[in-house]
Amino acid sequence: MPIITVNLLTGRDASKKKALIRELADAAVRALDVPIASVRVILNEVPPEQWGIGNETKADQVAKAELEK
């Protein structure tokens, strides 16, 4: 049973997440020749305050970008 885990930032709407799950599951079926019912896709949504890029959070980067506008 393939299990696909995706970590992504929060903020995408439900239809985008549903489309991602569908596309990943379909890709697993094609690549691994497994039945669709055996594929699991887990989306872990992480808030920007908990997503580190280098030595700062994504929230910090967004705040800086807003100030530079």
PDB file of N, CA, C and O in Angstrom:
ATOM      1  N   MET A   1       0.850  -1.175   0.000  1.00  0.00           N
ATOM      2  CA  MET A   1       0.000   0.000   0.000  1.00  0.00           C
ATOM      3  C   MET A   1       0.895   1.237   0.000  1.00  0.00           C
ATOM      4  O   MET A   1       1.561   1.506   1.000  1.00  0.00           O
ATOM      5  N   PRO A   2       0.926   1.992  -1.094  1.00  0.00           N
ATOM      6  CA  PRO A   2       1.700   3.225  -1.114  1.00  0.00           C
ATOM      7  C   PRO A   2       1.059   4.283  -0.220  1.00  0.00           C
ATOM      8  O   PRO A   2      -0.155   4.485  -0.239  1.00  0.00           O
ATOM      9  N   ILE A   3       1.894   4.945   0.552  1.00  0.00           N
ATOM     10  CA  ILE A   3       1.447   6.070   1.376  1.00  0.00           C
ATOM     11  C   ILE A   3       2.269   7.280   0.952  1.00  0.00           C
ATOM     12  O   ILE A   3       3.493   7.283   1.073  1.00  0.00           O
ATOM     13  N   ILE A   4       1.596   8.292   0.460  1.00  0.00           N
ATOM     14  CA  ILE A   4       2.251   9.514   0.003  1.00  0.00           C
ATOM     15  C   ILE A   4       1.955  10.598   1.031  1.00  0.00           C
ATOM     16  O   ILE A   4       0.796  10.911   1.303  1.00  0.00           O
ATOM     17  N   THR A   5       3.010  11.165   1.597  1.00  0.00           N
ATOM     18  CA  THR A   5       2.856  12.218   2.596  1.00  0.00           C
ATOM     19  C   THR A   5       3.393  13.525   2.023  1.00  0.00           C
ATOM     20  O   THR A   5       4.505  13.575   1.497  1.00  0.00           O
ATOM     21  N   VAL A   6       2.594  14.578   2.132  1.00  0.00           N
ATOM     22  CA  VAL A   6       2.972  15.887   1.612  1.00  0.00           C
ATOM     23  C   VAL A   6       2.886  16.898   2.748  1.00  0.00           C
ATOM     24  O   VAL A   6       1.860  17.004   3.421  1.00  0.00           O
ATOM     25  N   ASN A   7       3.965  17.635   2.953  1.00  0.00           N
ATOM     26  CA  ASN A   7       3.961  18.748   3.896  1.00  0.00           C
ATOM     27  C   ASN A   7       3.833  20.032   3.085  1.00  0.00           C
ATOM     28  O   ASN A   7       4.616  20.272   2.165  1.00  0.00           O
ATOM     29  N   LEU A   8       2.847  20.855   3.426  1.00  0.00           N
ATOM     30  CA  LEU A   8       2.651  22.098   2.706  1.00  0.00           C
ATOM     31  C   LEU A   8       2.151  23.174   3.655  1.00  0.00           C
ATOM     32  O   LEU A   8       1.577  22.896   4.708  1.00  0.00           O
ATOM     33  N   LEU A   9       2.390  24.409   3.244  1.00  0.00           N
ATOM     34  CA  LEU A   9       1.917  25.531   4.045  1.00  0.00           C
ATOM     35  C   LEU A   9       0.395  25.607   4.012  1.00  0.00           C
ATOM     36  O   LEU A   9      -0.232  25.243   3.018  1.00  0.00           O
ATOM     37  N   THR A  10      -0.183  26.076   5.090  1.00  0.00           N
ATOM     38  CA  THR A  10      -1.623  26.282   5.140  1.00  0.00           C
ATOM     39  C   THR A  10      -2.015  27.386   4.163  1.00  0.00           C
ATOM     40  O   THR A  10      -1.183  28.186   3.735  1.00  0.00           O
ATOM     41  N   GLY A  11      -3.300  27.408   3.823  1.00  0.00           N
ATOM     42  CA  GLY A  11      -3.795  28.517   3.024  1.00  0.00           C
ATOM     43  C   GLY A  11      -4.416  28.140   1.694  1.00  0.00           C
ATOM     44  O   GLY A  11      -5.008  28.989   1.028  1.00  0.00           O
ATOM     45  N   ARG A  12      -4.294  26.897   1.297  1.00  0.00           N
ATOM     46  CA  ARG A  12      -4.912  26.493   0.034  1.00  0.00           C
ATOM     47  C   ARG A  12      -6.345  26.060   0.284  1.00  0.00           C
ATOM     48  O   ARG A  12      -6.656  25.498   1.334  1.00  0.00           O
ATOM     49  N   ASP A  13      -7.217  26.323  -0.682  1.00  0.00           N
ATOM     50  CA  ASP A  13      -8.618  25.955  -0.480  1.00  0.00           C
ATOM     51  C   ASP A  13      -8.818  24.452  -0.687  1.00  0.00           C
ATOM     52  O   ASP A  13      -7.959  23.760  -1.232  1.00  0.00           O
ATOM     53  N   ALA A  14      -9.964  23.978  -0.241  1.00  0.00           N
ATOM     54  CA  ALA A  14     -10.260  22.540  -0.249  1.00  0.00           C
ATOM     55  C   ALA A  14     -10.214  21.952  -1.652  1.00  0.00           C
ATOM     56  O   ALA A  14      -9.788  20.810  -1.824  1.00  0.00           O
ATOM     57  N   SER A  15     -10.643  22.705  -2.652  1.00  0.00           N
ATOM     58  CA  SER A  15     -10.644  22.163  -4.016  1.00  0.00           C
ATOM     59  C   SER A  15      -9.226  21.927  -4.524  1.00  0.00           C
ATOM     60  O   SER A  15      -8.985  20.960  -5.247  1.00  0.00           O
ATOM     61  N   LYS A  16      -8.289  22.791  -4.158  1.00  0.00           N
ATOM     62  CA  LYS A  16      -6.886  22.606  -4.554  1.00  0.00           C
ATOM     63  C   LYS A  16      -6.295  21.377  -3.878  1.00  0.00           C
ATOM     64  O   LYS A  16      -5.569  20.607  -4.506  1.00  0.00           O
ATOM     65  N   LYS A  17      -6.604  21.197  -2.611  1.00  0.00           N
ATOM     66  CA  LYS A  17      -6.079  20.033  -1.890  1.00  0.00           C
ATOM     67  C   LYS A  17      -6.684  18.743  -2.437  1.00  0.00           C
ATOM     68  O   LYS A  17      -5.993  17.731  -2.559  1.00  0.00           O
ATOM     69  N   LYS A  18      -7.958  18.781  -2.761  1.00  0.00           N
ATOM     70  CA  LYS A  18      -8.612  17.605  -3.335  1.00  0.00           C
ATOM     71  C   LYS A  18      -7.982  17.251  -4.679  1.00  0.00           C
ATOM     72  O   LYS A  18      -7.760  16.076  -4.973  1.00  0.00           O
ATOM     73  N   ALA A  19      -7.697  18.262  -5.490  1.00  0.00           N
ATOM     74  CA  ALA A  19      -7.059  18.033  -6.790  1.00  0.00           C
ATOM     75  C   ALA A  19      -5.662  17.442  -6.614  1.00  0.00           C
ATOM     76  O   ALA A  19      -5.268  16.549  -7.364  1.00  0.00           O
ATOM     77  N   LEU A  20      -4.921  17.929  -5.642  1.00  0.00           N
ATOM     78  CA  LEU A  20      -3.584  17.397  -5.372  1.00  0.00           C
ATOM     79  C   LEU A  20      -3.659  15.930  -4.973  1.00  0.00           C
ATOM     80  O   LEU A  20      -2.889  15.109  -5.471  1.00  0.00           O
ATOM     81  N   ILE A  21      -4.572  15.601  -4.086  1.00  0.00           N
ATOM     82  CA  ILE A  21      -4.750  14.207  -3.663  1.00  0.00           C
ATOM     83  C   ILE A  21      -5.075  13.330  -4.871  1.00  0.00           C
ATOM     84  O   ILE A  21      -4.498  12.255  -5.036  1.00  0.00           O
ATOM     85  N   ARG A  22      -5.979  13.781  -5.698  1.00  0.00           N
ATOM     86  CA  ARG A  22      -6.382  13.007  -6.881  1.00  0.00           C
ATOM     87  C   ARG A  22      -5.195  12.794  -7.821  1.00  0.00           C
ATOM     88  O   ARG A  22      -4.965  11.677  -8.285  1.00  0.00           O
ATOM     89  N   GLU A  23      -4.444  13.853  -8.101  1.00  0.00           N
ATOM     90  CA  GLU A  23      -3.310  13.752  -9.024  1.00  0.00           C
ATOM     91  C   GLU A  23      -2.210  12.843  -8.469  1.00  0.00           C
ATOM     92  O   GLU A  23      -1.634  12.044  -9.206  1.00  0.00           O
ATOM     93  N   LEU A  24      -1.924  12.965  -7.185  1.00  0.00           N
ATOM     94  CA  LEU A  24      -0.892  12.113  -6.583  1.00  0.00           C
ATOM     95  C   LEU A  24      -1.309  10.647  -6.588  1.00  0.00           C
ATOM     96  O   LEU A  24      -0.506   9.767  -6.896  1.00  0.00           O
ATOM     97  N   ALA A  25      -2.556  10.393  -6.248  1.00  0.00           N
ATOM     98  CA  ALA A  25      -3.048   9.012  -6.240  1.00  0.00           C
ATOM     99  C   ALA A  25      -3.008   8.423  -7.647  1.00  0.00           C
ATOM    100  O   ALA A  25      -2.583   7.283  -7.832  1.00  0.00           O
ATOM    101  N   ASP A  26      -3.445   9.189  -8.629  1.00  0.00           N
ATOM    102  CA  ASP A  26      -3.412   8.710 -10.016  1.00  0.00           C
ATOM    103  C   ASP A  26      -1.981   8.431 -10.470  1.00  0.00           C
ATOM    104  O   ASP A  26      -1.733   7.449 -11.170  1.00  0.00           O
ATOM    105  N   ALA A  27      -1.043   9.287 -10.077  1.00  0.00           N
ATOM    106  CA  ALA A  27       0.361   9.079 -10.445  1.00  0.00           C
ATOM    107  C   ALA A  27       0.906   7.800  -9.818  1.00  0.00           C
ATOM    108  O   ALA A  27       1.651   7.063 -10.463  1.00  0.00           O
ATOM    109  N   ALA A  28       0.543   7.534  -8.576  1.00  0.00           N
ATOM    110  CA  ALA A  28       0.994   6.312  -7.913  1.00  0.00           C
ATOM    111  C   ALA A  28       0.450   5.078  -8.619  1.00  0.00           C
ATOM    112  O   ALA A  28       1.163   4.088  -8.785  1.00  0.00           O
ATOM    113  N   VAL A  29      -0.801   5.136  -9.030  1.00  0.00           N
ATOM    114  CA  VAL A  29      -1.406   4.009  -9.756  1.00  0.00           C
ATOM    115  C   VAL A  29      -0.629   3.738 -11.043  1.00  0.00           C
ATOM    116  O   VAL A  29      -0.309   2.590 -11.350  1.00  0.00           O
ATOM    117  N   ARG A  30      -0.327   4.803 -11.795  1.00  0.00           N
ATOM    118  CA  ARG A  30       0.402   4.636 -13.058  1.00  0.00           C
ATOM    119  C   ARG A  30       1.835   4.155 -12.829  1.00  0.00           C
ATOM    120  O   ARG A  30       2.293   3.228 -13.497  1.00  0.00           O
ATOM    121  N   ALA A  31       2.531   4.770 -11.902  1.00  0.00           N
ATOM    122  CA  ALA A  31       3.949   4.468 -11.701  1.00  0.00           C
ATOM    123  C   ALA A  31       4.186   3.124 -11.029  1.00  0.00           C
ATOM    124  O   ALA A  31       5.161   2.438 -11.334  1.00  0.00           O
ATOM    125  N   LEU A  32       3.301   2.747 -10.119  1.00  0.00           N
ATOM    126  CA  LEU A  32       3.521   1.544  -9.316  1.00  0.00           C
ATOM    127  C   LEU A  32       2.644   0.373  -9.719  1.00  0.00           C
ATOM    128  O   LEU A  32       2.815  -0.737  -9.214  1.00  0.00           O
ATOM    129  N   ASP A  33       1.712   0.609 -10.623  1.00  0.00           N
ATOM    130  CA  ASP A  33       0.783  -0.427 -11.071  1.00  0.00           C
ATOM    131  C   ASP A  33       0.059  -1.069  -9.885  1.00  0.00           C
ATOM    132  O   ASP A  33       0.052  -2.288  -9.718  1.00  0.00           O
ATOM    133  N   VAL A  34      -0.547  -0.208  -9.075  1.00  0.00           N
ATOM    134  CA  VAL A  34      -1.307  -0.664  -7.907  1.00  0.00           C
ATOM    135  C   VAL A  34      -2.755  -0.206  -8.061  1.00  0.00           C
ATOM    136  O   VAL A  34      -3.023   0.745  -8.795  1.00  0.00           O
ATOM    137  N   PRO A  35      -3.684  -0.862  -7.384  1.00  0.00           N
ATOM    138  CA  PRO A  35      -5.076  -0.408  -7.452  1.00  0.00           C
ATOM    139  C   PRO A  35      -5.255   0.916  -6.701  1.00  0.00           C
ATOM    140  O   PRO A  35      -4.609   1.155  -5.680  1.00  0.00           O
ATOM    141  N   ILE A  36      -6.123   1.751  -7.211  1.00  0.00           N
ATOM    142  CA  ILE A  36      -6.368   3.060  -6.595  1.00  0.00           C
ATOM    143  C   ILE A  36      -6.786   2.934  -5.133  1.00  0.00           C
ATOM    144  O   ILE A  36      -6.439   3.784  -4.313  1.00  0.00           O
ATOM    145  N   ALA A  37      -7.521   1.892  -4.805  1.00  0.00           N
ATOM    146  CA  ALA A  37      -8.001   1.719  -3.428  1.00  0.00           C
ATOM    147  C   ALA A  37      -6.869   1.459  -2.441  1.00  0.00           C
ATOM    148  O   ALA A  37      -7.067   1.569  -1.231  1.00  0.00           O
ATOM    149  N   SER A  38      -5.690   1.116  -2.940  1.00  0.00           N
ATOM    150  CA  SER A  38      -4.573   0.841  -2.031  1.00  0.00           C
ATOM    151  C   SER A  38      -3.727   2.078  -1.744  1.00  0.00           C
ATOM    152  O   SER A  38      -2.846   2.036  -0.885  1.00  0.00           O
ATOM    153  N   VAL A  39      -3.982   3.171  -2.447  1.00  0.00           N
ATOM    154  CA  VAL A  39      -3.164   4.376  -2.315  1.00  0.00           C
ATOM    155  C   VAL A  39      -3.698   5.262  -1.193  1.00  0.00           C
ATOM    156  O   VAL A  39      -4.902   5.496  -1.089  1.00  0.00           O
ATOM    157  N   ARG A  40      -2.794   5.744  -0.367  1.00  0.00           N
ATOM    158  CA  ARG A  40      -3.140   6.689   0.696  1.00  0.00           C
ATOM    159  C   ARG A  40      -2.359   7.976   0.467  1.00  0.00           C
ATOM    160  O   ARG A  40      -1.164   7.936   0.174  1.00  0.00           O
ATOM    161  N   VAL A  41      -3.023   9.108   0.600  1.00  0.00           N
ATOM    162  CA  VAL A  41      -2.366  10.406   0.495  1.00  0.00           C
ATOM    163  C   VAL A  41      -2.679  11.182   1.763  1.00  0.00           C
ATOM    164  O   VAL A  41      -3.840  11.337   2.142  1.00  0.00           O
ATOM    165  N   ILE A  42      -1.632  11.666   2.412  1.00  0.00           N
ATOM    166  CA  ILE A  42      -1.787  12.422   3.655  1.00  0.00           C
ATOM    167  C   ILE A  42      -1.223  13.819   3.434  1.00  0.00           C
ATOM    168  O   ILE A  42      -0.059  13.973   3.065  1.00  0.00           O
ATOM    169  N   LEU A  43      -2.044  14.830   3.659  1.00  0.00           N
ATOM    170  CA  LEU A  43      -1.589  16.214   3.579  1.00  0.00           C
ATOM    171  C   LEU A  43      -1.394  16.743   4.988  1.00  0.00           C
ATOM    172  O   LEU A  43      -2.332  16.772   5.785  1.00  0.00           O
ATOM    173  N   ASN A  44      -0.185  17.158   5.290  1.00  0.00           N
ATOM    174  CA  ASN A  44       0.122  17.792   6.572  1.00  0.00           C
ATOM    175  C   ASN A  44       0.263  19.285   6.318  1.00  0.00           C
ATOM    176  O   ASN A  44       1.208  19.729   5.665  1.00  0.00           O
ATOM    177  N   GLU A  45      -0.685  20.052   6.838  1.00  0.00           N
ATOM    178  CA  GLU A  45      -0.630  21.498   6.657  1.00  0.00           C
ATOM    179  C   GLU A  45       0.097  22.130   7.840  1.00  0.00           C
ATOM    180  O   GLU A  45      -0.204  21.857   9.002  1.00  0.00           O
ATOM    181  N   VAL A  46       1.056  22.977   7.509  1.00  0.00           N
ATOM    182  CA  VAL A  46       1.893  23.604   8.521  1.00  0.00           C
ATOM    183  C   VAL A  46       1.679  25.113   8.450  1.00  0.00           C
ATOM    184  O   VAL A  46       1.767  25.696   7.369  1.00  0.00           O
ATOM    185  N   PRO A  47       1.400  25.757   9.587  1.00  0.00           N
ATOM    186  CA  PRO A  47       1.241  27.211   9.559  1.00  0.00           C
ATOM    187  C   PRO A  47       2.588  27.891   9.291  1.00  0.00           C
ATOM    188  O   PRO A  47       3.635  27.344   9.637  1.00  0.00           O
ATOM    189  N   PRO A  48       2.565  29.077   8.676  1.00  0.00           N
ATOM    190  CA  PRO A  48       3.802  29.772   8.332  1.00  0.00           C
ATOM    191  C   PRO A  48       4.724  30.027   9.526  1.00  0.00           C
ATOM    192  O   PRO A  48       5.941  30.121   9.366  1.00  0.00           O
ATOM    193  N   GLU A  49       4.148  30.136  10.708  1.00  0.00           N
ATOM    194  CA  GLU A  49       4.954  30.367  11.911  1.00  0.00           C
ATOM    195  C   GLU A  49       5.774  29.140  12.293  1.00  0.00           C
ATOM    196  O   GLU A  49       6.712  29.242  13.084  1.00  0.00           O
ATOM    197  N   GLN A  50       5.428  27.992  11.742  1.00  0.00           N
ATOM    198  CA  GLN A  50       6.129  26.750  12.073  1.00  0.00           C
ATOM    199  C   GLN A  50       6.916  26.197  10.888  1.00  0.00           C
ATOM    200  O   GLN A  50       7.397  25.065  10.945  1.00  0.00           O
ATOM    201  N   TRP A  51       7.052  26.973   9.821  1.00  0.00           N
ATOM    202  CA  TRP A  51       7.755  26.543   8.609  1.00  0.00           C
ATOM    203  C   TRP A  51       9.042  27.351   8.517  1.00  0.00           C
ATOM    204  O   TRP A  51       9.006  28.561   8.293  1.00  0.00           O
ATOM    205  N   GLY A  52      10.169  26.688   8.688  1.00  0.00           N
ATOM    206  CA  GLY A  52      11.448  27.381   8.659  1.00  0.00           C
ATOM    207  C   GLY A  52      12.095  27.348   7.286  1.00  0.00           C
ATOM    208  O   GLY A  52      12.104  26.321   6.608  1.00  0.00           O
ATOM    209  N   ILE A  53      12.631  28.484   6.895  1.00  0.00           N
ATOM    210  CA  ILE A  53      13.405  28.604   5.663  1.00  0.00           C
ATOM    211  C   ILE A  53      14.691  29.318   6.053  1.00  0.00           C
ATOM    212  O   ILE A  53      14.688  30.498   6.404  1.00  0.00           O
ATOM    213  N   GLY A  54      15.777  28.582   5.985  1.00  0.00           N
ATOM    214  CA  GLY A  54      17.017  29.153   6.493  1.00  0.00           C
ATOM    215  C   GLY A  54      16.877  29.374   7.990  1.00  0.00           C
ATOM    216  O   GLY A  54      16.528  28.455   8.731  1.00  0.00           O
ATOM    217  N   ASN A  55      17.148  30.587   8.430  1.00  0.00           N
ATOM    218  CA  ASN A  55      17.083  30.866   9.871  1.00  0.00           C
ATOM    219  C   ASN A  55      15.871  31.713  10.262  1.00  0.00           C
ATOM    220  O   ASN A  55      15.877  32.357  11.311  1.00  0.00           O
ATOM    221  N   GLU A  56      14.837  31.714   9.424  1.00  0.00           N
ATOM    222  CA  GLU A  56      13.630  32.458   9.761  1.00  0.00           C
ATOM    223  C   GLU A  56      12.397  31.666   9.345  1.00  0.00           C
ATOM    224  O   GLU A  56      12.490  30.679   8.614  1.00  0.00           O
ATOM    225  N   THR A  57      11.259  32.112   9.817  1.00  0.00           N
ATOM    226  CA  THR A  57      10.019  31.417   9.462  1.00  0.00           C
ATOM    227  C   THR A  57       9.441  32.004   8.176  1.00  0.00           C
ATOM    228  O   THR A  57       9.794  33.106   7.756  1.00  0.00           O
ATOM    229  N   LYS A  58       8.563  31.249   7.579  1.00  0.00           N
ATOM    230  CA  LYS A  58       7.853  31.751   6.393  1.00  0.00           C
ATOM    231  C   LYS A  58       7.035  32.989   6.759  1.00  0.00           C
ATOM    232  O   LYS A  58       6.923  33.919   5.960  1.00  0.00           O
ATOM    233  N   ALA A  59       6.468  33.001   7.958  1.00  0.00           N
ATOM    234  CA  ALA A  59       5.698  34.168   8.412  1.00  0.00           C
ATOM    235  C   ALA A  59       6.584  35.410   8.451  1.00  0.00           C
ATOM    236  O   ALA A  59       6.148  36.496   8.069  1.00  0.00           O
ATOM    237  N   ASP A  60       7.826  35.255   8.912  1.00  0.00           N
ATOM    238  CA  ASP A  60       8.762  36.378   8.931  1.00  0.00           C
ATOM    239  C   ASP A  60       9.047  36.872   7.516  1.00  0.00           C
ATOM    240  O   ASP A  60       9.092  38.078   7.274  1.00  0.00           O
ATOM    241  N   GLN A  61       9.239  35.942   6.583  1.00  0.00           N
ATOM    242  CA  GLN A  61       9.511  36.325   5.201  1.00  0.00           C
ATOM    243  C   GLN A  61       8.335  37.079   4.588  1.00  0.00           C
ATOM    244  O   GLN A  61       8.526  38.064   3.874  1.00  0.00           O
ATOM    245  N   VAL A  62       7.133  36.619   4.867  1.00  0.00           N
ATOM    246  CA  VAL A  62       5.939  37.290   4.343  1.00  0.00           C
ATOM    247  C   VAL A  62       5.834  38.696   4.927  1.00  0.00           C
ATOM    248  O   VAL A  62       5.531  39.649   4.208  1.00  0.00           O
ATOM    249  N   ALA A  63       6.081  38.827   6.223  1.00  0.00           N
ATOM    250  CA  ALA A  63       6.013  40.136   6.875  1.00  0.00           C
ATOM    251  C   ALA A  63       7.044  41.092   6.280  1.00  0.00           C
ATOM    252  O   ALA A  63       6.739  42.260   6.039  1.00  0.00           O
ATOM    253  N   LYS A  64       8.250  40.609   6.044  1.00  0.00           N
ATOM    254  CA  LYS A  64       9.291  41.443   5.434  1.00  0.00           C
ATOM    255  C   LYS A  64       8.880  41.892   4.034  1.00  0.00           C
ATOM    256  O   LYS A  64       9.060  43.054   3.672  1.00  0.00           O
ATOM    257  N   ALA A  65       8.334  40.978   3.259  1.00  0.00           N
ATOM    258  CA  ALA A  65       7.912  41.306   1.892  1.00  0.00           C
ATOM    259  C   ALA A  65       6.820  42.370   1.899  1.00  0.00           C
ATOM    260  O   ALA A  65       6.805  43.251   1.039  1.00  0.00           O
ATOM    261  N   GLU A  66       5.914  42.294   2.858  1.00  0.00           N
ATOM    262  CA  GLU A  66       4.843  43.291   2.962  1.00  0.00           C
ATOM    263  C   GLU A  66       5.415  44.668   3.288  1.00  0.00           C
ATOM    264  O   GLU A  66       4.940  45.676   2.766  1.00  0.00           O
ATOM    265  N   LEU A  67       6.426  44.717   4.144  1.00  0.00           N
ATOM    266  CA  LEU A  67       7.043  45.995   4.506  1.00  0.00           C
ATOM    267  C   LEU A  67       7.794  46.615   3.332  1.00  0.00           C
ATOM    268  O   LEU A  67       7.888  47.838   3.224  1.00  0.00           O
ATOM    269  N   GLU A  68       8.327  45.771   2.456  1.00  0.00           N
ATOM    270  CA  GLU A  68       9.109  46.258   1.321  1.00  0.00           C
ATOM    271  C   GLU A  68       8.241  46.758   0.176  1.00  0.00           C
ATOM    272  O   GLU A  68       8.759  47.350  -0.772  1.00  0.00           O
ATOM    273  N   LYS A  69       6.948  46.535   0.241  1.00  0.00           N
ATOM    274  CA  LYS A  69       6.051  46.990  -0.837  1.00  0.00           C
ATOM    275  C   LYS A  69       5.865  48.478  -0.803  1.00  0.00           C
ATOM    276  O   LYS A  69       5.144  49.029  -1.636  1.00  0.00           O
TER     277      LYS A  69
END
